[in-house]
Amino acid sequence: MFGLGMQEILLLLLLGVLLFGRKLPDIGRSLGKTVIEFKKGINGMEEELNSSTSNTSRPSIEPEPVRPPQRVTTQAPRFEDAASSPSSNLPPKV
């Protein structure tokens, strides 16, 4: 394992016990919970992928056919000259 012999592994374990001592059970529990949650997440992702690929009996939605662009014609607004139309709806000037 990583080129470590039995003596080096035992030395690291002894050092870990000396440094962490009473906290080792808490560290072990949290590490175990982390591994379990990770496995649940992986299994959930696998189930989701399997359900999406096996769900081919559902009819697929067909896109609408592509239509050519339609020509839109608009007329420019016509402005009448105020001098040429005496019967406008403007109030009289005072």
C-alpha positions in Angstrom: 0.0 0.0 0.0 1.7 3.2 -1.3 5.1 1.5 -0.8 4.7 1.4 3.0 5.8 -1.6 5.0 4.1 -3.0 8.1 6.2 -1.0 10.5 5.4 2.3 8.8 1.6 1.5 8.9 1.8 0.6 12.6 3.7 3.8 13.3 1.0 5.9 11.5 -1.8 4.1 13.4 0.0 4.7 16.7 0.5 8.4 15.8 -3.2 8.7 14.9 -4.3 7.2 18.2 -2.0 9.5 20.1 -3.2 12.6 18.2 -6.9 11.9 18.0 -7.3 9.6 21.0 -10.9 10.1 22.3 -12.1 11.6 19.1 -11.5 8.5 17.0 -15.0 7.0 17.5 -16.6 10.3 16.4 -14.3 10.5 13.4 -15.2 6.9 12.5 -18.9 7.6 12.8 -18.8 10.7 10.7 -16.7 8.9 8.1 -19.1 6.0 8.0 -22.1 8.3 7.6 -20.3 10.1 4.8 -19.6 6.9 2.9 -23.3 5.7 3.4 -24.6 9.0 2.0 -22.2 8.9 -0.9 -23.4 5.4 -1.8 -27.1 6.5 -1.5 -26.4 9.3 -3.9 -24.6 7.1 -6.4 -27.5 4.5 -6.3 -30.1 7.3 -6.8 -28.2 8.6 -9.8 -28.0 5.1 -11.3 -31.7 4.5 -10.7 -32.6 7.8 -12.3 -30.4 7.0 -15.4 -31.9 3.5 -15.7 -35.5 4.7 -15.4 -35.0 7.4 -18.0 -33.4 5.0 -20.5 -36.0 2.3 -19.9 -38.9 4.7 -20.3 -39.0 4.5 -24.1 -42.7 3.5 -24.3 -43.6 7.2 -23.8 -44.5 8.8 -27.1 -42.0 11.4 -28.2 -43.1 15.0 -29.0 -42.7 15.8 -32.6 -41.6 19.3 -33.5 -43.7 21.5 -35.7 -42.7 21.6 -39.3 -40.5 24.6 -40.3 -42.4 27.2 -42.2 -40.9 29.8 -44.4 -40.9 33.4 -43.1 -44.1 35.3 -43.8 -43.9 38.7 -45.4 -45.4 41.4 -43.2 -46.6 44.5 -45.0 -47.3 47.6 -43.0 -48.4 51.0 -44.2 -46.7 54.1 -43.0 -48.9 56.5 -41.0 -50.3 59.4 -43.0 -50.1 62.8 -41.4 -52.4 65.5 -42.8 -51.1 69.0 -43.0 -53.0 71.3 -40.5 -53.2 74.1 -43.1 -54.8 72.0 -45.8 -57.6 70.7 -43.5 -59.5 73.6 -42.0 -62.1 71.3 -40.4 -59.8 69.7 -37.9 -60.8 68.8 -34.4 -58.4 71.4 -32.8 -59.9 73.9 -30.4 -60.0 77.5 -31.6 -57.0 79.7 -30.9 -57.6 82.6 -28.5 
